[in-house]
Amino acid sequence: LKSPAFCNSDRADAPFKAEEILSKLETNPQYPKRNGGALIVRPNRLSYNTVINAWAKSTLPESAIRAEDLLLRMIKSFKSETFATITPDAITFSSVLNALAKSKTVRFKAEKCSSILRAMIELHEDDGSYDTKPNIICYNTVLNACAFSARGTEEEKRQALTVAVETYNQMRQGKYVSPDAVSYGNMLKCCANLMPPGEQRNAMASRLFKKCCDEGLVGGMCLDEIRRCVPPRAFLPLLADCGYDKPMGQRRKAHSVELHELPRKWTTNVKRGDMASRQRASFVKPKMKPERRTRHPKEKVPPVIRRPGLLVEYGASARDM
């Protein structure tokens, strides 16, 4: 019962305390009552999700591995026990995927996230439960893990790019989800982070951007990442090739193109939260509205009544008369 309190605290040892309570519930679920008898408290799905979320939010180096171990323990227990009722759901999988994706110590995290997604699909196909159905967040988290594998070795980057392409192709099949604006933004981020500059990267990024325009999914993140993928001299011709040649005719700079001026059909299927809020590389300074000066009512100043002074008259000889 104290597990959520530890998870919501800022203590560094909060995940350890929460997992310790979970282990006690697993090994000894019976607690004596004051008036006799025993209280049986068994862990449920919420118990596991709470502890996994605590590890996912932790900044400790081993937090992602500990969250993954808890998930694998849940899957193993569900498959081995005959009357097992606790199964991981989409929240469980997405929390572990998020912990692995943002980890800076886990090597080959793209492959790890891909294997967890495969386990999720396999579990869903076995039990057919709606709770274990993969959602768009899980797929986008795998793509995000691939995009942030750029600090690894060359082998790790090649493997991450392969995982990204395979995951994107699965989404294109539409069995569970279809790509959204974040999916295309993450794929373009994979191209920018994992592929060296050159014709191959330009060609792959251009194909992704054209597909994104056709599906009306050009969000702020997508516009930002396509500018990172292709050189500035190729950005305006790419827009013209997709059907928007106005900036090229005006001979504008690549960074001056903003999201709101793109054709409406390019952004028609983008969620509101995926629009300009993700556009980082816009160098155009926003126009500041002039501040309106509030007019204060003029205070009525009472008239000043001057006191009459001493009247002195002078004569021709400058003497007082």
DAKA-V5661 format. One record per helix or strand. SS is the DSSP state (A for helix, B for strand). FROM is the first residue (numbers start at 1). TO is the last residue. If there is no record, write none. Layout:
ss | from | to
SS | FROM | TO
SS | FROM | TO
//
This chain:
ss | from | to
A | 3 | 7
A | 14 | 27
B | 30 | 32
B | 38 | 40
A | 45 | 57
A | 63 | 80
A | 90 | 101
A | 109 | 127
A | 130 | 132
A | 136 | 147
A | 154 | 173
A | 181 | 194
A | 199 | 214
A | 220 | 229
A | 232 | 242
A | 246 | 249
A | 254 | 256
A | 259 | 261
A | 264 | 266
A | 272 | 274
A | 276 | 278
B | 314 | 314
B | 320 | 320
//
